Amino acid sequence: MMIPANVTPTVAFPANAANPQGFINYGNLALLAASHPQNPYGVATRLRYSAFDVGASTRSANNEFKRAVIGIKGSAAGWDYDAGYTHSESSLDLGYSNMINMNVLRSALSDPTSRYFPYYIGDQAYRNPASLYAALRVNATSVSTTKLDIVDFKASRELFELPGGKMGLALGGEYRSKMDNTAYAGALCANTLVSGAKAPNAKCETASFTTLDLSTRYNISKQLTLFASMNNVLDKMAPLDPQTYGGMSYNPMDASGAIGRYMKLGASYKFF
């Protein structure tokens, strides 16, 4: 179902010095000037209006995801190894039609000196010139892309015999490349907000990082095994950039580096 544009939306955007709250509620603004010919109150007043005369607003989305994985495993010099490489790309194309340019709307309703004033609403909308609608309507598109490369390597071997069994050792590491996340192609994540203000020009990427893990196990008997591990040995903290957080299903909290170095101790017992 298509719906008409709303002339009093609540618009959210990154907070800035001019608007530290990070949103504008146009429903709380006195948009209709006292001198507007359709204002019966003689003072500036609020307005609720669905702009049927502007036409229905439509939104479309096309999301594509590509992922390539290659791996190798084998044995060499007494070690069993397993390595892999993953490349991921995602793109999201958004299209918006018949959105309202809020700067033009405010001028057309509130500023008697504006060339767009007055904007007639309701059953008087037929009096509006085509030039006003051409300025009011905004058709916008955005293209957001993310790319991520991951290399991981694991190796394990048995070290020596102990009275209860063999001692095993495992090494593991992972490298995640810098992740680019470019929204609104060519603008480095900057875009004109519905309010007409410019969104911040942020550097849309998450820096690369590497983690290294160690683990060992000892079979005391056929039933009982002790194990210990130290994850993120180098205590590497995963970077977090709010501009890219969540892109590519990539959440730095999934990585051991996000919570620093930590250890695990445990045991397993087979009853049968």
C-alpha angles and dihedrals in degrees: 000000000000119000131195121255118269116232093202107049128154105241121199125198139151110300117253139175092272093049112020091174092066097224143071121213103203089186088071094052125093095238100163110078120226089241095051107123091230095051108100095183102068092225132082108275143179122265137209113192139150105211101227088159091062091055137239119317117228132191128195132185133192117184123186127184127189126186131177123188130185128174145172133200135178146112132280135163091356095308127115109214138188122186132175144179125206128189119188132184130179132182131187120193116193127188128192127185132191094011114160123248099227094200091057091043093053091048092048093051104030111027117070089189093059120104087228095057126142109035106191116214137196117005090356093060091102087075093066116103122237089244090065093054091046088057095042097052119080123187108193135181133187133191117200121186135180132188129190134176124194128188119186133178133187130182132175139176143166112256110192145327121272128184091264098040142288126331113228131200130197132188126194136176139175134196122196116192126226105286116222117205111182118182124186096019115252094013101081093237093313119127140161108263122224087254088063093248122124117254115232116278098236129179099246105210143095116224121244121258141180132213131194126201133192128195138170137186136195124199104214090179139342089277104036126062128174121203139181134182141183113206123199093014092183091052091233113177116220113236119244122201115179089208091065101025110134095014116139089007083288113150114170089210086072089066123081089229090068092069100033129236115341139168136219129203124183151139137220129202128194112211095189 
